[in-house]
């Protein structure tokens, strides 16, 4: 009751200040002799509260997307409509000068600003400081209203919610910086009597709670920020890291209902045991421990209810906002803001379908088979769907919990090397990599020292050419070579629309970049961040997968730095690449590669056979109809035949010599690996010198062949 009374009084004060400030507005008693001016203000305050509580949400439900498309300017129209509605409800109270539409717009704008200030200082809109553990029941109804690719009602509803949540927290943070903070705290104690927690929270804590209340899409932003530890203060880093796992869970009843809807039976029928208390909770899902019928320990990852509706609405609104900003602002066009948001949206949408994650886990497990110290949890397909994922239980600690790792007697530096080798193979050798390796997704089993990768919903992929250019870029960083770094960056980038890149000028800038940022030891993450800014300033951008690769390396650098502060990620990756290359360049791997290439060639020939048959049939049709015409110019035929005969003889000679030379080189290379002494000389040393001699002979033959080819061309001319 006290909240209602104070709300009416504050609304009345808001109305009074608006009338006083706006010269084209005045007020008179609604019922002279019965209700005076003060009573009229209170009546208008009550009506204003009713309109704000019931009419404004309805208007936003129908028009909120227009706020995004007009960059907030449509708020003037909404406020003017609500002010006009208030004037229509109590027409005898208002005196509006001509032209009325102008003064209604001005009065509505003034009233909106005054209302924001009054609510902020009187604490009428305190933040909840609790994440929305259950998605509101009405979202299921909203999901049924989807029209085509866009759910307009869902998007309008989310815009209204986001505006309300951000407004509450922003006012609270802003007032805390003013001398009137005590007034706000006093009023909230009077109105709500449960705000002790709010008054004790720091600014980073408030921002974390705000992101949690906003929902999974915004939590993802916070997680991305948390991966940039070198760019943010420690207190912000600690709070953003909590977004990775410290999120309030939803109820066991809801979890059971989702399992039954997705898997077709109750948890008791599907599992030997199922713990209703969540083992962990994140922004998009929560995890429950369970036991299979055969005794296998598993975890069941359950997606939060109806978040697919809210997340899709958020992403569509973000796309619209980025599009509008990019149309208006040069800086947004330079960084391709719309493209960045599209990349983010694509990644989030992919993560929401757990079937993608199950496939990713199987593929990554195959690629990581050679590393005994690395592990990918096993998936149980019969107990998994797009919203429920059952996988092997992994007991461990986050890879950045150094104190626990050391207490278990594990070698931090060895873990750093193993992790670096795994990420090197994923990014540079396989081109299929974990695109979100923050510490919450990398666990270390304290009993065995094994590293496990979790949460594989978002994966990156790169082509062979991109991987080679990325390795060149990292090698250039290690060698502190700005020019080569610029060449590698050009291979990885493309010009932004309307920008022309002069390569010589860009490489000169990169040389200066190298002298400034590569001359001393520093974090690879910082170098990558500055490099991306430099590319953007010079009108270059990378595609989505390359952006993901750099983001992955930045996060990996943070992990490596926490484990081994003396280890440079760029140096470690180059060294790991050499080791992995030596391991993979075996006769078996070469044989597999040759077999694969031969198989592809045979299939390509088979695919082209129908074209050959079709061409032959056309020639026969032309012959039968008498329309086949063949034109031959035989004037130089004799000379060409003579030249062809000479060329074939030379080619045969070169082929014989070439085969002998190849045999020489292969034999010497094989003999170089044999540890045998003959007459006091090591066979491997003799073979090595023979191999070097063979290289010189081969070079001489190639040089001679090129000279002969030049002579033949001169004769032909």
C-alpha positions in Angstrom: 0.0 0.0 0.0 2.8 2.4 0.9 4.4 1.8 -2.5 1.1 2.7 -4.2 0.7 6.0 -2.2 4.2 7.1 -2.9 4.0 6.2 -6.5 0.9 8.4 -6.9 2.6 11.3 -5.1 5.7 11.0 -7.3 3.6 10.9 -10.4 1.7 14.0 -9.2 5.0 15.8 -8.6 6.1 14.8 -12.1 3.0 16.2 -13.6 3.4 19.5 -11.6 7.0 20.0 -12.7 6.0 19.2 -16.3 3.2 21.8 -16.3 5.5 24.4 -14.7 8.4 23.9 -17.2 6.3 23.7 -20.3 4.9 27.2 -21.2 2.2 25.9 -23.6 0.5 23.8 -20.9 -1.6 24.8 -17.9 -3.9 23.0 -15.5 -7.2 23.9 -13.8 -9.3 22.2 -11.1 -11.3 19.2 -12.4 -14.2 20.0 -10.1 -14.0 23.7 -8.8 -15.0 23.9 -5.2 -14.8 20.2 -4.7 -11.3 19.2 -5.9 -8.7 21.9 -5.8 -5.5 22.1 -7.8 -3.5 19.8 -5.5 -6.3 17.2 -5.7 -6.3 17.5 -9.5 -2.5 16.8 -9.6 -3.1 13.8 -7.4 -5.9 12.6 -9.7 -3.7 13.1 -12.8 -0.9 11.2 -11.0 -3.2 8.3 -10.4 -4.3 8.3 -14.1 -0.7 8.6 -15.2 0.2 5.6 -13.1 -2.6 3.5 -14.6 -1.7 4.4 -18.2 2.0 3.6 -17.5 1.1 0.3 -15.9 -1.4 -1.0 -18.5 -1.4 1.1 -21.7 2.4 1.6 -22.2 3.2 -2.1 -22.1 0.5 -2.8 -24.7 1.8 0.0 -26.9 5.3 -1.4 -26.7 4.1 -4.9 -27.4 2.8 -3.6 -30.8 5.5 -1.0 -31.7 8.7 -1.7 -29.8 10.7 -2.7 -32.9 10.1 0.8 -34.2 12.2 2.1 -31.3 15.1 0.0 -32.7 14.6 1.0 -36.3 14.4 4.7 -35.4 17.3 4.5 -32.9 14.9 5.5 -30.1 13.2 8.5 -31.8 9.9 6.6 -31.9 9.8 7.0 -28.1 8.7 10.6 -28.7 5.6 9.3 -30.6 4.8 6.8 -27.8 5.1 9.4 -25.1 3.1 11.9 -27.0 0.3 9.3 -27.5 0.3 8.5 -23.8 0.2 12.2 -22.9 -2.6 12.8 -25.4 -4.5 9.9 -23.9 -4.1 11.4 -20.4 -5.4 14.7 -21.7 -8.4 12.9 -23.3 -9.3 11.1 -20.1 -9.3 14.3 -18.1 -9.9 17.1 -20.7 -11.3 19.6 -18.2 -8.0 19.5 -16.3 -5.7 20.5 -19.2 -5.3 23.9 -20.9 -3.2 23.3 -24.0 -2.1 26.3 -26.2 -2.3 26.3 -30.0 -1.0 24.4 -31.9 -1.9 21.6 -29.4 0.1 18.8 -31.2 3.3 20.8 -30.7 2.7 21.3 -27.0 1.6 17.7 -26.5 4.9 16.5 -28.0 7.0 18.9 -25.9 5.0 18.2 -22.8 5.3 14.4 -23.3 9.0 14.7 -23.7 9.5 16.8 -20.6 7.3 14.5 -18.6 9.2 11.4 -19.7 12.6 13.0 -18.6 11.2 14.2 -15.3 9.6 10.8 -14.6 13.0 9.1 -15.2 14.7 11.4 -12.7 12.0 11.2 -10.1 11.8 7.4 -10.2 15.6 7.2 -10.0 16.0 9.4 -6.9 12.9 8.0 -5.1 13.9 4.4 -5.8 10.6 3.3 -7.3 12.2 1.0 -9.9 14.8 -1.0 -8.0 16.6 -3.8 -9.9 15.6 -7.3 -9.0 19.2 -8.6 -8.6 18.1 -12.1 -9.4 18.4 -13.8 -12.8 15.1 -15.1 -14.3 15.4 -18.7 -13.2 12.2 -19.6 -15.0 11.2 -18.3 -18.3 7.8 -16.6 -17.9 4.9 -18.8 -18.7 3.6 -16.5 -21.5 6.6 -17.2 -23.7 5.2 -20.6 -24.7 2.1 -18.8 -25.9 4.2 -16.2 -27.7 6.1 -18.9 -29.5 2.8 -20.0 -31.1 2.3 -16.6 -32.7 5.3 -16.9 -35.0 4.6 -15.5 -38.5 7.2 -16.6 -41.1 10.8 -16.1 -40.1 10.2 -13.3 -37.6 8.1 -13.4 -34.5 7.1 -9.8 -34.2 5.3 -10.1 -30.9 8.3 -11.9 -29.3 10.7 -9.2 -30.6 8.6 -6.3 -29.4 8.2 -8.0 -26.0 11.9 -8.6 -25.7 12.7 -4.9 -26.6 10.3 -3.8 -23.8 11.9 -6.2 -21.3 15.5 -5.2 -22.2 14.6 -1.5 -22.0 13.0 -2.0 -18.5 15.9 -4.0 -17.1 18.7 -1.8 -18.4 16.8 1.3 -17.3 16.4 0.0 -13.7 20.1 -0.9 -13.4 21.3 2.2 -15.1 19.3 4.5 -12.8 20.6 2.6 -9.8 24.2 2.9 -10.9 23.9 6.5 -11.9 22.2 7.7 -8.6 24.9 5.8 -6.6 27.4 8.3 -8.0 25.5 11.3 -6.7 25.0 12.8 -3.2 21.3 11.7 -3.4 22.2 8.0 -3.1 21.3 8.0 0.5 17.8 9.3 -0.3 17.3 6.4 -2.8 18.5 3.8 -0.3 16.3 5.2 2.4 13.2 5.2 0.1 14.0 1.6 -1.0 14.3 0.5 2.6 10.9 2.1 3.2 9.2 0.7 0.1 10.7 -2.8 -0.2 12.5 -3.6 3.1 14.8 -6.2 1.3 17.4 -4.1 -0.4 20.4 -4.7 1.9 22.0 -6.9 -0.8 21.5 -4.1 -3.4 23.3 -1.5 -1.2 26.3 -3.7 -0.7 27.0 -4.7 -4.3 29.8 -3.1 -6.3 29.5 -1.8 -9.8 30.9 -5.0 -11.5 28.6 -7.1 -9.4 25.6 -5.0 -10.5 26.6 -5.3 -14.2 26.9 -9.1 -13.8 23.4 -9.4 -12.2 22.0 -7.2 -15.0 23.5 -9.4 -17.7 22.0 -12.5 -16.0 18.6 -10.9 -15.7 18.7 -9.9 -19.4 19.2 -13.5 -20.4 21.5 -15.9 -22.3 22.2 -13.7 -25.2 23.7 -10.9 -23.0 25.4 -13.4 -20.8 27.3 -14.6 -23.9 28.6 -11.0 -24.3 29.8 -11.1 -20.7 31.6 -14.4 -21.3 33.4 -12.9 -24.3 34.5 -10.0 -22.2 35.7 -12.3 -19.5 38.1 -14.0 -21.9 39.9 -10.7 -22.4 41.6 -10.6 -19.0 44.4 -8.5 -20.2 42.0 -5.8 -21.3 39.8 -5.3 -18.2 40.5 -4.6 -14.5 40.8 -7.7 -12.1 37.5 -7.0 -10.2 35.6 -6.9 -13.5 37.4 -10.1 -14.7 36.3 -11.9 -11.5 32.7 -11.0 -11.9 32.5 -11.7 -15.6 34.0 -15.2 -15.0 31.1 -16.0 -12.7 28.8 -15.7 -15.8 30.4 -19.0 -17.0 28.8 -21.2 -14.4 27.3 -19.2 -11.4 23.8 -18.8 -12.7 20.6 -19.6 -10.7 19.0 -22.9 -11.8 15.5 -23.5 -12.8 13.2 -25.9 -10.8 13.5 -29.7 -10.8 9.9 -29.9 -11.9 10.6 -28.0 -15.0 13.7 -30.1 -15.7 11.7 -33.3 -15.4 9.0 -32.0 -17.7 11.6 -31.1 -20.4 13.2 -34.6 -20.2 9.8 -36.3 -20.5 8.9 -34.1 -23.5 12.2 -34.7 -25.3 13.0 -38.3 -24.4 9.5 -39.7 -24.1 9.7 -41.0 -20.5 10.4 -40.0 -16.9 14.0 -39.7 -15.6 13.3 -42.7 -13.3 12.5 -44.9 -16.3 15.5 -43.7 -18.3 18.2 -43.6 -15.7 19.2 -45.8 -12.7 19.6 -42.6 -10.7 18.8 -39.0 -11.4 19.7 -36.1 -9.1 17.1 -33.4 -9.1 19.5 -30.9 -7.6 21.5 -29.4 -10.5 25.2 -30.1 -10.6 25.8 -26.8 -12.4 23.8 -24.0 -14.1 24.8 -21.8 -17.0 23.1 -19.1 -19.1 21.4 -21.5 -21.5 21.2 -24.8 -19.6 21.7 -26.6 -16.4 23.4 -30.0 -15.7 22.1 -32.9 -13.6 24.1 -35.9 -12.5 22.7 -39.3 -13.3 23.6 -43.0 -13.6 22.8 -45.2 -16.5 21.4 -48.7 -16.1 24.8 -50.2 -16.6 26.3 -48.0 -13.8 28.0 -45.4 -16.0 28.2 -42.0 -14.4 26.8 -39.3 -16.7 25.5 -35.8 -16.7 22.3 -34.6 -18.4 22.5 -31.1 -19.9 19.0 -29.6 -20.1 18.2 -26.4 -22.1 16.4 -23.7 -20.2 12.7 -23.6 -21.0 11.6 -21.5 -24.0 15.0 -19.7 -24.4 15.0 -20.5 -28.1 12.1 -18.0 -28.5 13.7 -15.2 -26.4 17.2 -15.7 -27.9 16.0 -15.7 -31.5 14.0 -12.5 -30.7 17.2 -10.9 -29.1 19.3 -11.9 -32.1 16.8 -10.4 -34.6 16.6 -7.2 -32.7 20.4 -7.0 -32.6 20.5 -7.5 -36.3 18.0 -4.7 -36.9 19.9 -2.4 -34.6 23.3 -3.2 -36.2 21.8 -2.6 -39.6 20.4 0.8 -38.7 23.6 1.9 -37.0 25.7 0.8 -40.0 23.5 2.8 -42.3 24.0 5.9 -40.2 27.6 5.7 -38.8 30.9 5.6 -40.6 32.7 3.8 -37.8 30.1 1.0 -37.9 30.7 0.5 -41.7 34.4 0.5 -41.1 34.2 -2.4 -38.6 31.3 -4.1 -40.4 29.2 -4.1 -37.3 26.4 -5.9 -39.1 28.7 -8.7 -40.1 30.0 -9.0 -36.6 26.5 -9.3 -35.1 25.6 -11.9 -37.8 28.6 -13.9 -36.8 27.7 -13.7 -33.2 24.0 -14.6 -33.9 25.0 -17.6 -36.1 27.2 -19.0 -33.3 24.5 -18.6 -30.6 21.8 -20.2 -32.8 24.1 -23.1 -33.5 24.8 -23.7 -29.8 21.1 -23.9 -29.1 20.8 -27.2 -31.0 22.5 -29.9 -29.0 22.6 -32.3 -32.0 25.3 -30.0 -33.4 27.3 -30.3 -30.2 27.0 -34.1 -30.2 28.4 -34.2 -33.7 31.2 -31.8 -32.8 32.2 -33.9 -29.8 32.5 -37.1 -31.9 34.6 -35.4 -34.6 36.9 -33.7 -32.1 37.4 -37.0 -30.2 38.6 -38.6 -33.5 41.0 -35.7 -34.1 42.5 -35.8 -30.6 43.1 -39.6 -30.5 46.9 -39.2 -30.6 46.9 -37.2 -27.3 46.6 -39.6 -24.4 46.5 -36.6 -22.0 43.4 -35.1 -23.7 39.9 -36.3 -23.5 36.5 -35.5 -25.1 33.4 -36.8 -23.1 31.5 -39.7 -24.6 28.0 -38.9 -25.9 24.9 -41.2 -25.5 22.8 -40.6 -28.6 19.8 -42.6 -27.4 19.4 -40.2 -24.5 20.1 -37.0 -26.4 18.0 -34.6 -28.5 18.2 -31.0 -29.7 17.4 -29.8 -26.1 18.7 -32.6 -23.9 22.3 -33.9 -24.1 23.5 -36.9 -22.1 27.3 -37.3 -21.8 30.0 -38.9 -19.7 30.6 -37.3 -16.3 34.0 -35.6 -16.0 35.3 -34.8 -12.5 37.8 -32.0 -12.5 38.6 -28.4 -11.9 38.8 -25.4 -14.2 42.2 -25.2 -16.0 42.8 -21.8 -14.5 42.5 -23.0 -10.9 46.2 -23.1 -10.5 46.2 -23.5 -6.7 44.2 -26.8 -6.8 46.3 -28.1 -9.7 49.5 -27.5 -7.8 48.1 -29.0 -4.6 47.3 -32.2 -6.6 51.0 -32.4 -7.6 50.5 -31.7 -11.3 53.0 -29.9 -13.4 51.5 -26.6 -14.6 54.1 -26.1 -17.3 53.4 -29.6 -18.7 49.7 -28.9 -18.7 50.3 -25.7 -20.6 52.4 -27.5 -23.3 49.7 -30.3 -23.6 47.0 -27.7 -24.0 49.0 -25.7 -26.5 49.7 -28.8 -28.6 46.0 -29.7 -28.6 44.9 -26.2 -29.7 47.7 -26.1 -32.3 46.5 -29.4 -33.9 42.8 -28.2 -33.8 43.5 -24.7 -35.3 46.4 -25.3 -37.7 46.4 -28.9 -38.6 42.7 -30.1 -38.6 41.0 -26.7 -39.2 38.3 -27.8 -36.8 38.6 -26.2 -33.4 36.9 -25.5 -30.1 35.8 -21.8 -30.6 35.1 -21.0 -27.0 38.0 -22.5 -24.8 37.4 -20.3 -21.8 38.5 -21.9 -18.5 34.9 -23.0 -17.6 35.0 -25.3 -20.7 38.4 -26.8 -20.0 38.7 -29.1 -17.0 41.7 -30.9 -15.5 41.2 -34.2 -13.7 43.3 -33.9 -10.6 43.8 -37.7 -10.2 45.1 -38.3 -13.7 46.1 -34.8 -15.0 44.0 -35.4 -18.1 42.6 -32.3 -19.8 38.9 -32.5 -21.0 37.1 -30.2 -23.4 33.5 -29.4 -22.7 30.7 -27.3 -24.3 31.5 -27.9 -28.0 28.4 -26.2 -29.3 30.4 -23.6 -31.1 33.2 -24.8 -33.4 35.4 -23.0 -36.0 36.6 -24.3 -39.3 39.4 -23.1 -41.6 40.6 -24.1 -45.0 44.1 -25.3 -45.7 45.2 -21.9 -47.2 43.8 -20.1 -44.1 45.6 -22.4 -41.7 48.9 -21.9 -43.5 48.5 -18.1 -43.4 47.5 -18.3 -39.7 50.7 -20.2 -39.0 52.7 -17.7 -41.0 51.1 -14.9 -38.9 52.0 -16.6 -35.6 55.5 -17.3 -36.8 55.9 -13.6 -37.8 54.8 -12.6 -34.3 57.4 -14.9 -32.8 60.1 -13.6 -35.1 59.0 -10.0 -34.5 58.8 -9.4 -38.2 56.2 -6.7 -39.0 56.6 -7.0 -42.8 55.9 -10.7 -42.9 53.0 -10.2 -40.4 51.5 -7.7 -42.8 51.8 -10.2 -45.7 50.1 -12.9 -43.7 47.4 -10.5 -42.6 46.7 -9.6 -46.2 46.2 -13.3 -47.0 43.7 -13.6 -44.2 41.8 -10.4 -44.9 39.6 -8.8 -47.6 39.0 -5.1 -48.2 35.8 -3.6 -46.7 33.2 -2.3 -49.2 34.4 0.9 -50.8 37.9 0.7 -49.4 41.0 0.3 -51.7 44.1 -1.2 -50.1 47.6 -0.1 -51.4 49.8 -3.1 -50.5 53.1 -1.2 -50.3 51.6 1.5 -47.9 50.0 -1.2 -45.7 53.2 -3.2 -45.4 55.1 -0.1 -44.5 52.6 0.5 -41.7 52.9 -3.1 -40.6 56.7 -2.7 -40.3 56.1 0.3 -38.0 53.6 -1.9 -36.2 56.2 -4.6 -35.7 58.8 -2.2 -34.3 56.2 -0.9 -31.8 54.3 -4.0 -30.7 56.6 -6.9 -31.5 60.0 -5.6 -30.2 59.5 -6.8 -26.7 57.9 -9.8 -25.1 54.2 -9.5 -24.4 51.0 -11.4 -24.4 49.9 -12.8 -27.8 46.3 -11.8 -26.9 47.3 -8.2 -26.7 49.2 -8.4 -30.0 46.2 -10.0 -31.7 43.8 -7.4 -30.3 46.0 -4.5 -31.6 46.4 -6.3 -34.9 42.6 -6.5 -35.4 42.3 -2.8 -34.6 45.0 -2.0 -37.1 43.4 -4.1 -39.8 40.0 -2.4 -39.2 41.6 1.1 -39.3 43.2 0.2 -42.7 39.9 -1.0 -44.2 40.5 -4.8 -43.9 38.4 -7.4 -42.3 38.5 -11.2 -41.7 35.7 -13.6 -42.3 33.8 -15.3 -39.5 36.0 -18.4 -39.1 39.2 -16.4 -39.0 37.7 -14.1 -36.4 36.8 -17.2 -34.4 40.3 -18.5 -34.8 41.8 -15.3 -33.4 39.2 -15.3 -30.5 40.2 -18.9 -29.8 43.9 -18.1 -29.7 43.2 -15.1 -27.5 41.3 -17.3 -25.0 44.0 -20.0 -25.3 46.7 -17.4 -24.6 45.0 -16.5 -21.3 44.8 -20.1 -20.3 48.5 -20.7 -21.1 49.6 -17.5 -19.4 47.8 -18.6 -16.2 49.5 -22.0 -16.2 53.0 -20.8 -17.3 53.6 -17.1 -17.3 56.9 -17.5 -19.0 55.5 -19.2 -22.1 54.6 -17.2 -25.2 51.7 -18.7 -27.0 53.1 -17.8 -30.5 56.4 -19.5 -29.7 54.7 -22.5 -28.2 52.4 -22.9 -31.2 55.3 -22.7 -33.7 57.2 -25.3 -31.7 54.2 -27.5 -31.4 53.6 -27.2 -35.1 57.1 -28.6 -35.8 56.6 -31.5 -33.4 53.2 -32.4 -34.8 54.5 -32.1 -38.4 57.3 -34.6 -37.6 54.8 -37.0 -36.0 52.4 -36.8 -39.0 55.0 -37.0 -41.8 55.2 -40.8 -41.6 55.1 -43.4 -44.4 51.5 -44.4 -43.3 50.3 -40.8 -43.4 51.9 -40.2 -46.8 50.4 -43.4 -48.1 47.0 -42.4 -46.9 47.3 -39.0 -48.5 48.4 -40.5 -51.9 45.5 -43.0 -51.7 43.0 -40.2 -51.0 44.3 -38.0 -53.9 44.3 -41.0 -56.3 40.8 -41.9 -55.2 39.6 -38.3 -55.8 41.2 -38.2 -59.3 39.5 -41.5 -60.3 36.1 -40.2 -59.1 36.7 -36.9 -61.0 37.3 -38.9 -64.2 34.2 -41.0 -63.6 32.1 -37.8 -63.1 33.4 -36.5 -66.5 32.6 -39.6 -68.5 29.0 -38.7 -69.2 30.3 -35.4 -70.7 32.7 -37.4 -72.9 29.9 -39.7 -74.0 27.6 -36.7 -74.7 30.3 -34.9 -76.8 31.0 -38.1 -78.8 27.3 -38.6 -79.5 27.0 -35.0 -80.8 29.9 -35.6 -83.2 28.2 -38.8 -84.5 25.0 -36.9 -85.0 26.7 -34.2 -87.0 28.5 -36.9 -89.1 25.2 -38.7 -89.9 23.5 -35.5 -90.9 26.5 -34.5 -93.1 27.2 -31.4 -91.0 30.5 -32.6 -89.4 33.2 -30.3 -90.6 36.9 -30.7 -89.6 39.4 -28.1 -90.5 43.1 -29.0 -90.5 46.0 -26.8 -91.3 48.9 -29.1 -92.4 51.3 -26.5 -93.7 53.5 -26.8 -90.7 52.7 -30.4 -89.9 56.1 -31.9 -91.0 58.1 -29.4 -89.0 55.8 -30.0 -85.9 56.1 -33.8 -86.2 59.9 -33.4 -86.2 59.9 -31.2 -83.2 57.5 -33.5 -81.4 59.8 -36.5 -82.1 62.8 -34.6 -80.7 60.9 -33.5 -77.7 59.7 -37.0 -76.9 63.2 -38.4 -77.1 64.4 -35.7 -74.7 61.5 -36.3 -72.4 62.3 -40.0 -72.3 65.9 -39.3 -71.5 64.9 -36.8 -68.7 62.4 -39.3 -67.4 65.0 -42.1 -67.1 67.5 -39.7 -65.4 64.7 -38.4 -63.1 63.7 -41.8 -62.0 67.3 -42.7 -61.3 67.8 -39.5 -59.3 64.6 -40.1 -57.3 65.8 -43.6 -56.4 69.1 -42.1 -55.4 67.5 -39.5 -53.1 65.0 -42.0 -51.5 67.7 -44.6 -51.0 70.0 -42.1 -49.4 67.2 -40.8 -47.2 66.3 -44.3 -46.0 70.0 -45.2 -45.4 70.4 -42.0 -43.3 68.1 -43.5 -40.7 70.2 -46.8 -40.4 72.6 -46.7 -37.4 75.4 -49.0 -38.9 79.2 -48.5 -39.3 81.1 -49.8 -42.4 84.9 -49.7 -42.2 84.8 -47.2 -39.5 82.4 -44.9 -41.2 78.8 -44.4 -40.1 76.4 -45.4 -43.0 74.0 -42.6 -42.0 76.8 -39.9 -42.5 77.7 -41.4 -45.9 74.1 -41.5 -46.9 73.6 -37.9 -45.8 76.4 -36.7 -48.1 75.0 -38.7 -51.0 71.6 -37.1 -50.4 73.2 -33.6 -50.5 75.1 -34.6 -53.7 71.8 -35.8 -55.2 70.2 -32.5 -54.5 73.0 -30.7 -56.4 72.7 -33.1 -59.4 69.0 -32.6 -59.4 69.4 -28.9 -59.4 71.8 -29.1 -62.3 69.4 -31.3 -64.4 66.5 -28.9 -63.8 68.7 -25.9 -64.7 69.9 -27.6 -67.9 66.3 -28.6 -68.8 65.1 -25.0 -68.4 67.9 -23.8 -70.7 67.1 -26.4 -73.3 63.4 -25.5 -73.2 64.4 -21.9 -73.7 66.5 -22.9 -76.7 63.6 -24.9 -78.2 61.3 -22.0 -77.8 63.8 -19.7 -79.7 64.0 -22.3 -82.5 60.2 -22.5 -82.7 60.0 -18.7 -83.0 
